[in-house]
Amino acid sequence: MTQIVIPAADGGSFGGYLARPATLPAPGLVLIQYICGVNQVMRRLADHFAALGYMVLVPDIYWRQEPDVQLIPDPARPSPEDIQRALSLNAGIRDDLAVSDLIAAAEVLRALPGCDGHVGALGYCLGGRLVVPMAARGRLDAAVSYYGVNLDSYLPEAEASDTPLLVHVAGEDDLVPAPVREALRERLGARKDATVVMHPGVNHAFALPSGPNYDADAAIRANSQSIAFLARHLPVNR
Protein backbone atom coordinates (compact mmCIF):
# COMPACT_ATOMS: atom_id res chain seq x y z
CA MET A 1 0.00 0.00 0.00
CA THR A 2 1.36 3.37 -0.98
CA GLN A 3 0.53 6.88 -2.17
CA ILE A 4 0.98 7.79 -5.82
CA VAL A 5 0.76 11.08 -7.72
CA ILE A 6 -1.80 11.51 -10.52
CA PRO A 7 -1.44 14.34 -13.08
CA ALA A 8 -4.69 16.21 -13.73
CA ALA A 9 -5.73 16.81 -17.34
CA ASP A 10 -5.96 20.58 -16.81
CA GLY A 11 -2.76 20.95 -14.81
CA GLY A 12 -1.67 20.22 -11.28
CA SER A 13 -1.66 16.83 -9.63
CA PHE A 14 -3.33 14.95 -6.84
CA GLY A 15 -2.74 11.90 -4.70
CA GLY A 16 -4.18 8.44 -4.60
CA TYR A 17 -4.00 5.49 -2.23
CA LEU A 18 -2.78 2.38 -4.05
CA ALA A 19 -3.31 -1.16 -2.77
CA ARG A 20 -1.57 -3.94 -4.68
CA PRO A 21 -2.70 -7.58 -4.74
CA ALA A 22 -0.44 -10.49 -3.90
CA THR A 23 -0.40 -11.72 -7.50
CA LEU A 24 0.48 -9.66 -10.55
CA PRO A 25 -0.42 -8.84 -13.26
CA ALA A 26 -3.89 -7.89 -12.11
CA PRO A 27 -6.83 -5.83 -13.34
CA GLY A 28 -7.15 -2.30 -11.98
CA LEU A 29 -10.05 -0.95 -9.95
CA VAL A 30 -10.62 2.75 -9.27
CA LEU A 31 -12.44 3.01 -5.95
CA ILE A 32 -14.36 6.25 -5.47
CA GLN A 33 -14.99 7.72 -2.05
CA TYR A 34 -17.95 8.54 0.13
CA ILE A 35 -18.18 12.22 1.10
CA CYS A 36 -15.56 11.78 3.85
CA GLY A 37 -12.46 11.67 1.64
CA VAL A 38 -9.84 8.94 1.36
CA ASN A 39 -10.31 7.99 4.99
CA GLN A 40 -9.80 4.78 6.92
CA VAL A 41 -13.05 3.37 5.52
CA MET A 42 -11.87 3.77 1.93
CA ARG A 43 -8.38 2.46 2.64
CA ARG A 44 -9.86 -0.65 4.24
CA LEU A 45 -12.13 -1.16 1.24
CA ALA A 46 -9.13 -0.78 -1.07
CA ASP A 47 -7.22 -3.39 0.91
CA HIS A 48 -10.25 -5.70 0.75
CA PHE A 49 -10.50 -5.49 -3.03
CA ALA A 50 -6.73 -5.91 -3.33
CA ALA A 51 -7.08 -9.13 -1.33
CA LEU A 52 -9.58 -10.25 -3.99
CA GLY A 53 -6.90 -9.79 -6.65
CA TYR A 54 -7.36 -6.22 -7.91
CA MET A 55 -4.84 -3.40 -8.10
CA VAL A 56 -6.88 -0.70 -6.38
CA LEU A 57 -6.50 3.07 -6.62
CA VAL A 58 -8.51 5.48 -4.45
CA PRO A 59 -8.00 8.98 -5.90
CA ASP A 60 -8.32 12.13 -3.80
CA ILE A 61 -11.22 13.87 -5.54
CA TYR A 62 -11.36 16.69 -2.96
CA TRP A 63 -7.86 17.91 -3.86
CA ARG A 64 -9.13 20.98 -5.73
CA GLN A 65 -10.70 22.22 -2.49
CA GLU A 66 -8.39 20.67 0.09
CA PRO A 67 -5.93 17.80 -0.36
CA ASP A 68 -5.75 14.67 1.80
CA VAL A 69 -9.13 15.00 3.50
CA GLN A 70 -9.81 12.17 5.95
CA LEU A 71 -13.02 12.63 7.92
CA ILE A 72 -15.10 10.30 10.12
CA PRO A 73 -12.68 7.39 10.45
CA ASP A 74 -15.35 5.48 12.41
CA PRO A 75 -18.87 5.83 10.93
CA ALA A 76 -20.32 4.72 14.28
CA ARG A 77 -18.87 7.81 15.97
CA PRO A 78 -19.11 10.77 13.59
CA SER A 79 -18.35 14.18 15.06
CA PRO A 80 -20.73 17.03 14.18
CA GLU A 81 -17.73 19.04 12.94
CA ASP A 82 -16.65 16.26 10.55
CA ILE A 83 -20.20 15.83 9.27
CA GLN A 84 -20.54 19.53 8.47
CA ARG A 85 -17.11 19.65 6.82
CA ALA A 86 -17.89 16.59 4.71
CA LEU A 87 -21.20 18.08 3.58
CA SER A 88 -19.48 21.36 2.70
CA LEU A 89 -16.79 19.61 0.64
CA ASN A 90 -19.41 17.48 -1.07
CA ALA A 91 -21.39 20.59 -1.99
CA GLY A 92 -18.23 22.14 -3.45
CA ILE A 93 -17.52 19.29 -5.87
CA ARG A 94 -17.63 20.20 -9.56
CA ASP A 95 -18.70 16.99 -11.20
CA ASP A 96 -17.12 17.75 -14.57
CA LEU A 97 -13.69 18.29 -13.02
CA ALA A 98 -14.05 15.36 -10.66
CA VAL A 99 -14.97 13.03 -13.53
CA SER A 100 -11.97 14.30 -15.51
CA ASP A 101 -9.76 13.53 -12.50
CA LEU A 102 -11.23 10.05 -12.17
CA ILE A 103 -10.58 9.31 -15.83
CA ALA A 104 -6.99 10.53 -15.38
CA ALA A 105 -6.64 8.23 -12.37
CA ALA A 106 -7.93 5.28 -14.40
CA GLU A 107 -5.36 5.90 -17.13
CA VAL A 108 -2.53 6.19 -14.60
CA LEU A 109 -3.67 2.93 -13.03
CA ARG A 110 -3.86 1.23 -16.43
CA ALA A 111 -0.23 2.16 -17.15
CA LEU A 112 1.21 1.07 -13.79
CA PRO A 113 3.59 -1.90 -13.79
CA GLY A 114 1.61 -4.93 -12.73
CA CYS A 115 -1.74 -3.75 -14.11
CA ASP A 116 -2.93 -6.04 -16.89
CA GLY A 117 -4.38 -3.10 -18.85
CA HIS A 118 -8.00 -3.70 -17.83
CA VAL A 119 -9.61 -1.19 -15.47
CA GLY A 120 -12.99 -0.88 -13.80
CA ALA A 121 -14.44 1.51 -11.23
CA LEU A 122 -16.67 1.25 -8.18
CA GLY A 123 -18.08 4.16 -6.21
CA TYR A 124 -20.12 4.78 -3.08
CA CYS A 125 -22.50 7.68 -2.42
CA LEU A 126 -20.68 10.66 -4.01
CA GLY A 127 -18.58 8.09 -5.86
CA GLY A 128 -21.75 6.23 -6.79
CA ARG A 129 -22.83 9.28 -8.75
CA LEU A 130 -19.49 10.15 -10.33
CA VAL A 131 -18.77 6.61 -11.51
CA VAL A 132 -21.71 6.77 -13.93
CA PRO A 133 -20.50 9.70 -16.10
CA MET A 134 -16.96 8.37 -15.66
CA ALA A 135 -18.07 5.11 -17.29
CA ALA A 136 -19.79 7.01 -20.10
CA ARG A 137 -16.83 9.31 -20.86
CA GLY A 138 -13.78 7.17 -20.06
CA ARG A 139 -12.44 3.73 -20.95
CA LEU A 140 -13.68 1.21 -18.42
CA ASP A 141 -14.31 -2.51 -18.57
CA ALA A 142 -16.99 -2.30 -15.85
CA ALA A 143 -18.54 0.16 -13.42
CA VAL A 144 -20.44 -0.32 -10.15
CA SER A 145 -22.50 2.35 -8.39
CA TYR A 146 -23.71 2.16 -4.82
CA TYR A 147 -26.61 4.50 -3.94
CA GLY A 148 -25.54 7.47 -6.03
CA VAL A 149 -27.40 10.71 -5.41
CA ASN A 150 -28.61 12.87 -8.35
CA LEU A 151 -27.98 10.06 -10.80
CA ASP A 152 -30.94 11.28 -12.83
CA SER A 153 -28.63 14.08 -14.06
CA TYR A 154 -26.62 11.45 -15.93
CA LEU A 155 -29.35 9.15 -17.18
CA PRO A 156 -29.03 10.19 -20.86
CA GLU A 157 -25.26 9.56 -20.79
CA ALA A 158 -25.70 6.28 -18.98
CA GLU A 159 -28.34 5.10 -21.43
CA ALA A 160 -26.02 5.79 -24.37
CA SER A 161 -22.95 4.17 -22.79
CA ASP A 162 -21.82 0.65 -23.60
CA THR A 163 -19.74 0.13 -20.44
CA PRO A 164 -21.15 -2.74 -18.36
CA LEU A 165 -22.86 -1.11 -15.38
CA LEU A 166 -24.27 -2.35 -12.08
CA VAL A 167 -26.30 0.12 -10.02
CA HIS A 168 -27.35 -0.57 -6.44
CA VAL A 169 -30.36 1.48 -5.30
CA ALA A 170 -31.61 1.68 -1.73
CA GLY A 171 -35.34 1.10 -1.83
CA GLU A 172 -36.00 3.67 0.91
CA ASP A 173 -33.17 6.10 0.13
CA ASP A 174 -34.14 9.40 1.74
CA LEU A 175 -31.68 11.23 -0.54
CA VAL A 176 -33.14 9.81 -3.77
CA PRO A 177 -36.84 10.50 -4.42
CA ALA A 178 -39.01 7.55 -5.38
CA PRO A 179 -39.62 8.82 -8.96
CA VAL A 180 -35.85 8.96 -9.50
CA ARG A 181 -35.41 5.44 -8.14
CA GLU A 182 -38.09 4.24 -10.53
CA ALA A 183 -36.53 6.09 -13.49
CA LEU A 184 -33.20 4.42 -12.77
CA ARG A 185 -34.86 1.02 -12.64
CA GLU A 186 -36.84 1.49 -15.84
CA ARG A 187 -34.40 3.39 -18.04
CA LEU A 188 -31.08 1.82 -17.06
CA GLY A 189 -32.61 -1.58 -16.49
CA ALA A 190 -33.68 -1.59 -20.13
CA ARG A 191 -30.13 -1.03 -21.37
CA LYS A 192 -27.99 -3.90 -22.57
CA ASP A 193 -25.17 -4.68 -20.11
CA ALA A 194 -26.74 -2.54 -17.38
CA THR A 195 -28.31 -3.97 -14.23
CA VAL A 196 -30.20 -2.02 -11.59
CA VAL A 197 -30.72 -3.80 -8.27
CA MET A 198 -33.36 -2.39 -5.95
CA HIS A 199 -32.71 -3.24 -2.31
CA PRO A 200 -36.06 -2.98 -0.53
CA GLY A 201 -36.45 -1.67 2.98
CA VAL A 202 -33.00 -0.10 3.31
CA ASN A 203 -31.77 3.47 3.32
CA HIS A 204 -28.81 5.37 1.89
CA ALA A 205 -25.34 3.93 2.64
CA PHE A 206 -26.77 0.57 3.72
CA ALA A 207 -23.45 -1.11 2.85
CA LEU A 208 -21.29 1.15 5.05
CA PRO A 209 -20.18 -1.01 7.99
CA SER A 210 -21.09 0.48 11.37
CA GLY A 211 -22.83 3.39 9.63
CA PRO A 212 -26.26 4.48 10.93
CA ASN A 213 -28.10 2.83 8.01
CA TYR A 214 -25.98 -0.30 7.76
CA ASP A 215 -27.98 -3.41 6.93
CA ALA A 216 -25.89 -6.57 7.04
CA ASP A 217 -28.19 -8.71 4.88
CA ALA A 218 -28.51 -6.09 2.14
CA ALA A 219 -24.78 -5.29 2.28
CA ILE A 220 -23.80 -8.95 1.93
CA ARG A 221 -26.22 -9.37 -0.97
CA ALA A 222 -25.04 -6.21 -2.78
CA ASN A 223 -21.37 -6.95 -2.24
CA SER A 224 -21.77 -10.50 -3.52
CA GLN A 225 -23.51 -9.17 -6.63
CA SER A 226 -20.73 -6.64 -7.16
CA ILE A 227 -17.98 -9.24 -6.84
CA ALA A 228 -19.76 -11.53 -9.29
CA PHE A 229 -20.25 -8.65 -11.71
CA LEU A 230 -16.58 -7.68 -11.54
CA ALA A 231 -15.54 -11.33 -11.94
CA ARG A 232 -17.57 -11.47 -15.15
CA HIS A 233 -16.41 -8.21 -16.71
CA LEU A 234 -13.07 -7.61 -14.97
CA PRO A 235 -11.75 -11.11 -14.21
CA VAL A 236 -8.68 -11.52 -12.05
CA ASN A 237 -7.41 -14.57 -13.90
CA ARG A 238 -7.48 -14.10 -17.66
C-alpha positions as CSV (number, residue, x, y, z in Angstrom):
1,M,0.0,0.0,0.0
2,T,1.4,3.4,-1.0
3,Q,0.5,6.9,-2.2
4,I,1.0,7.8,-5.8
5,V,0.8,11.1,-7.7
6,I,-1.8,11.5,-10.5
7,P,-1.4,14.3,-13.1
8,A,-4.7,16.2,-13.7
9,A,-5.7,16.8,-17.3
10,D,-6.0,20.6,-16.8
11,G,-2.8,20.9,-14.8
12,G,-1.7,20.2,-11.3
13,S,-1.7,16.8,-9.6
14,F,-3.3,15.0,-6.8
15,G,-2.7,11.9,-4.7
16,G,-4.2,8.4,-4.6
17,Y,-4.0,5.5,-2.2
18,L,-2.8,2.4,-4.1
19,A,-3.3,-1.2,-2.8
20,R,-1.6,-3.9,-4.7
21,P,-2.7,-7.6,-4.7
22,A,-0.4,-10.5,-3.9
23,T,-0.4,-11.7,-7.5
24,L,0.5,-9.7,-10.6
25,P,-0.4,-8.8,-13.3
26,A,-3.9,-7.9,-12.1
27,P,-6.8,-5.8,-13.3
28,G,-7.2,-2.3,-12.0
29,L,-10.0,-1.0,-9.9
30,V,-10.6,2.8,-9.3
31,L,-12.4,3.0,-5.9
32,I,-14.4,6.3,-5.5
33,Q,-15.0,7.7,-2.0
34,Y,-18.0,8.5,0.1
35,I,-18.2,12.2,1.1
36,C,-15.6,11.8,3.8
37,G,-12.5,11.7,1.6
38,V,-9.8,8.9,1.4
39,N,-10.3,8.0,5.0
40,Q,-9.8,4.8,6.9
41,V,-13.1,3.4,5.5
42,M,-11.9,3.8,1.9
43,R,-8.4,2.5,2.6
44,R,-9.9,-0.7,4.2
45,L,-12.1,-1.2,1.2
46,A,-9.1,-0.8,-1.1
47,D,-7.2,-3.4,0.9
48,H,-10.3,-5.7,0.8
49,F,-10.5,-5.5,-3.0
50,A,-6.7,-5.9,-3.3
51,A,-7.1,-9.1,-1.3
52,L,-9.6,-10.3,-4.0
53,G,-6.9,-9.8,-6.7
54,Y,-7.4,-6.2,-7.9
55,M,-4.8,-3.4,-8.1
56,V,-6.9,-0.7,-6.4
57,L,-6.5,3.1,-6.6
58,V,-8.5,5.5,-4.4
59,P,-8.0,9.0,-5.9
60,D,-8.3,12.1,-3.8
61,I,-11.2,13.9,-5.5
62,Y,-11.4,16.7,-3.0
63,W,-7.9,17.9,-3.9
64,R,-9.1,21.0,-5.7
65,Q,-10.7,22.2,-2.5
66,E,-8.4,20.7,0.1
67,P,-5.9,17.8,-0.4
68,D,-5.8,14.7,1.8
69,V,-9.1,15.0,3.5
70,Q,-9.8,12.2,5.9
71,L,-13.0,12.6,7.9
72,I,-15.1,10.3,10.1
73,P,-12.7,7.4,10.5
74,D,-15.3,5.5,12.4
75,P,-18.9,5.8,10.9
76,A,-20.3,4.7,14.3
77,R,-18.9,7.8,16.0
78,P,-19.1,10.8,13.6
79,S,-18.4,14.2,15.1
80,P,-20.7,17.0,14.2
81,E,-17.7,19.0,12.9
82,D,-16.7,16.3,10.6
83,I,-20.2,15.8,9.3
84,Q,-20.5,19.5,8.5
85,R,-17.1,19.7,6.8
86,A,-17.9,16.6,4.7
87,L,-21.2,18.1,3.6
88,S,-19.5,21.4,2.7
89,L,-16.8,19.6,0.6
90,N,-19.4,17.5,-1.1
91,A,-21.4,20.6,-2.0
92,G,-18.2,22.1,-3.5
93,I,-17.5,19.3,-5.9
94,R,-17.6,20.2,-9.6
95,D,-18.7,17.0,-11.2
96,D,-17.1,17.8,-14.6
97,L,-13.7,18.3,-13.0
98,A,-14.1,15.4,-10.7
99,V,-15.0,13.0,-13.5
100,S,-12.0,14.3,-15.5
101,D,-9.8,13.5,-12.5
102,L,-11.2,10.0,-12.2
103,I,-10.6,9.3,-15.8
104,A,-7.0,10.5,-15.4
105,A,-6.6,8.2,-12.4
106,A,-7.9,5.3,-14.4
107,E,-5.4,5.9,-17.1
108,V,-2.5,6.2,-14.6
109,L,-3.7,2.9,-13.0
110,R,-3.9,1.2,-16.4
111,A,-0.2,2.2,-17.1
112,L,1.2,1.1,-13.8
113,P,3.6,-1.9,-13.8
114,G,1.6,-4.9,-12.7
115,C,-1.7,-3.7,-14.1
116,D,-2.9,-6.0,-16.9
117,G,-4.4,-3.1,-18.8
118,H,-8.0,-3.7,-17.8
119,V,-9.6,-1.2,-15.5
120,G,-13.0,-0.9,-13.8
121,A,-14.4,1.5,-11.2
122,L,-16.7,1.2,-8.2
123,G,-18.1,4.2,-6.2
124,Y,-20.1,4.8,-3.1
125,C,-22.5,7.7,-2.4
126,L,-20.7,10.7,-4.0
127,G,-18.6,8.1,-5.9
128,G,-21.7,6.2,-6.8
129,R,-22.8,9.3,-8.7
130,L,-19.5,10.2,-10.3
131,V,-18.8,6.6,-11.5
132,V,-21.7,6.8,-13.9
133,P,-20.5,9.7,-16.1
134,M,-17.0,8.4,-15.7
135,A,-18.1,5.1,-17.3
136,A,-19.8,7.0,-20.1
137,R,-16.8,9.3,-20.9
138,G,-13.8,7.2,-20.1
139,R,-12.4,3.7,-21.0
140,L,-13.7,1.2,-18.4
141,D,-14.3,-2.5,-18.6
142,A,-17.0,-2.3,-15.9
143,A,-18.5,0.2,-13.4
144,V,-20.4,-0.3,-10.1
145,S,-22.5,2.4,-8.4
146,Y,-23.7,2.2,-4.8
147,Y,-26.6,4.5,-3.9
148,G,-25.5,7.5,-6.0
149,V,-27.4,10.7,-5.4
150,N,-28.6,12.9,-8.3
151,L,-28.0,10.1,-10.8
152,D,-30.9,11.3,-12.8
153,S,-28.6,14.1,-14.1
154,Y,-26.6,11.5,-15.9
155,L,-29.4,9.1,-17.2
156,P,-29.0,10.2,-20.9
157,E,-25.3,9.6,-20.8
158,A,-25.7,6.3,-19.0
159,E,-28.3,5.1,-21.4
160,A,-26.0,5.8,-24.4
161,S,-23.0,4.2,-22.8
162,D,-21.8,0.6,-23.6
163,T,-19.7,0.1,-20.4
164,P,-21.2,-2.7,-18.4
165,L,-22.9,-1.1,-15.4
166,L,-24.3,-2.4,-12.1
167,V,-26.3,0.1,-10.0
168,H,-27.4,-0.6,-6.4
169,V,-30.4,1.5,-5.3
170,A,-31.6,1.7,-1.7
171,G,-35.3,1.1,-1.8
172,E,-36.0,3.7,0.9
173,D,-33.2,6.1,0.1
174,D,-34.1,9.4,1.7
175,L,-31.7,11.2,-0.5
176,V,-33.1,9.8,-3.8
177,P,-36.8,10.5,-4.4
178,A,-39.0,7.5,-5.4
179,P,-39.6,8.8,-9.0
180,V,-35.8,9.0,-9.5
181,R,-35.4,5.4,-8.1
182,E,-38.1,4.2,-10.5
183,A,-36.5,6.1,-13.5
184,L,-33.2,4.4,-12.8
185,R,-34.9,1.0,-12.6
186,E,-36.8,1.5,-15.8
187,R,-34.4,3.4,-18.0
188,L,-31.1,1.8,-17.1
189,G,-32.6,-1.6,-16.5
190,A,-33.7,-1.6,-20.1
191,R,-30.1,-1.0,-21.4
192,K,-28.0,-3.9,-22.6
193,D,-25.2,-4.7,-20.1
194,A,-26.7,-2.5,-17.4
195,T,-28.3,-4.0,-14.2
196,V,-30.2,-2.0,-11.6
197,V,-30.7,-3.8,-8.3
198,M,-33.4,-2.4,-5.9
199,H,-32.7,-3.2,-2.3
200,P,-36.1,-3.0,-0.5
201,G,-36.5,-1.7,3.0
202,V,-33.0,-0.1,3.3
203,N,-31.8,3.5,3.3
204,H,-28.8,5.4,1.9
205,A,-25.3,3.9,2.6
206,F,-26.8,0.6,3.7
207,A,-23.5,-1.1,2.9
208,L,-21.3,1.2,5.1
209,P,-20.2,-1.0,8.0
210,S,-21.1,0.5,11.4
211,G,-22.8,3.4,9.6
212,P,-26.3,4.5,10.9
213,N,-28.1,2.8,8.0
214,Y,-26.0,-0.3,7.8
215,D,-28.0,-3.4,6.9
216,A,-25.9,-6.6,7.0
217,D,-28.2,-8.7,4.9
218,A,-28.5,-6.1,2.1
219,A,-24.8,-5.3,2.3
220,I,-23.8,-8.9,1.9
221,R,-26.2,-9.4,-1.0
222,A,-25.0,-6.2,-2.8
223,N,-21.4,-6.9,-2.2
224,S,-21.8,-10.5,-3.5
225,Q,-23.5,-9.2,-6.6
226,S,-20.7,-6.6,-7.2
227,I,-18.0,-9.2,-6.8
228,A,-19.8,-11.5,-9.3
229,F,-20.3,-8.7,-11.7
230,L,-16.6,-7.7,-11.5
231,A,-15.5,-11.3,-11.9
232,R,-17.6,-11.5,-15.1
233,H,-16.4,-8.2,-16.7
234,L,-13.1,-7.6,-15.0
235,P,-11.8,-11.1,-14.2
236,V,-8.7,-11.5,-12.1
237,N,-7.4,-14.6,-13.9
238,R,-7.5,-14.1,-17.7
